[in-house]
Amino acid sequence: MSIAIPTERVTWASNRWTQLLLGVIAMMAISSPQYVWTLFTSPLNQKLGTTLAELQWTVSLLVILQTWFSPFQAYLVDRFGPRILISIGALLSGASWVLASWVGNIWALYLTYGVIGGFGTGIIYVGIIGLMVRWFPDRRGLAAGLAAAGYGFGAFFTSFPIDSMIKSSGYAQTLLVWGIIQGAIGILAAQGLRLPPEHEQASAVPASSGAQQTGKSYTPKEMLKSPIFYLMFLMMSMMSTSGLMVVFNVGPFAKDFGVANMLVLGMAALPLSLTLSRVTNGLTRPFFGWVSDHIGRESTMALAFALEAVAILILFAFIDQPALFVVLSGLVFFGWGEIFSLFPSTLTDTFGTKYAATNYGFLYIAQGVGSILAGPAAAFLKQTTGSWTAVFIVVAVLDALTALLAITVLRSMRKKHFLAG
């Protein structure tokens, strides 16, 4: 009996599906700071007396700190282990909302919601993705997709409650209460996380898999010398711009086109849109990740990114019709969210598993580039032109170009890379 108890503990901790479940929960706990931000823009504008372009720097800072420091954050996870670092990330993420509830000026909001929140969520995001691609070498696209789905889907459970609490209790009380809740959930989930044994990371990939993988692990320094990395960085930056433009501005342009508070199925169109979008943004990540495991990464990228380009243009054409606004905004997220499964799995296929978290940390910086273009830059373009037309056209073109690059240049470069390696 004295041997059975620790054996059960090791077995539970070594179960990769348990690790995936805990990772998904941790990701869900940091979803709201980015995906329900749009609900806070109106009351914060009234309280702080800012312009939309000034206010949007808050969420841009969140994403910048989440992404531009991700190589360092990933290194810390690799160095000290996921349990300690993910716990710290959850504490910082929750504290950022609690502190933001007390701010009285835009600079304090930048520091609390943006900087502290961005650093905390970044530790969790890059740490969990890096962990999952190591636990699941044979189902890398699916595992990265499911983990990323937690981030995309988590706000499904919070959009309506947060919207309701803002209206009934004010944004400050909402930030305080939900900051405590989300921080506590993330800390609890982190306690069971661990790195996989070496033999798990080196498991053979089934011959039927459509995703070709390298047998070598490239260090970050070696990866940064490869032109493939910079092509993927450019592609992820362009796709991030498209989706984040909708994430950051769906509230403002819903109000501009008069559909925000119009009823669809008895519910206000804006929070209903946010809720549906969380579902599609979550589902697309494991779905296209699974597809890419079977038909290949580049083919899946071309399919999904082209869908995003079409969805953006159709949304703009029917944005003033509340029911179609709800449905089409959900379609936009279905065409966008898969970047968070396709890019990390493709990168790990190309450069190996040993340094997967740190390597993906460098690529994830592209999300920060997209946040600047999608937030302040998009708001400035709208302010300059007087309409959203130019913004929607630009992001649709970026989507289409990225789809073309995936099926042509990226496919050719990776094929030569595998032959050389």
Secondary structure, DSSP 8 states (H G I E B T S, - for coil): -TTHHHHHHHHHHH-HHHHHHHHHHHHHHTSHHHHSHHHHHHHHHHHHT--HHHHHHHHHHHHHHHHHTHHHHHHHHHHH-HHHHHHHHHHHHHHHHHHHTT--SHHHHIIIIIIIHHHHHHHHHHHHHHHHHHH-SSSHHHHHHHHHHHHHHGGGGTHHHHHHHHHHH-HHHHHHHHHHHHHHHHHHHHTT-----HHHHT----TT-S----SS---HHHHTT-HHHHHHHHHHHHHHHHHHHHHHHHHHHHHHTT-TT-EETTEEHHHHHHHHHHHHHHHHHHHHHHHHHHH-HHHHHHHHHHHHHHHHHHHHHTTTSHHHHHHHHHHHHHHHTTHHHHHHHHHHHHH-STTHHHHHHHHHHHHHHHHHIIIIIHHHHHHHHSSSHHHHHHHHHHHHHHHHHIIIIIHHHHHHHHHH-
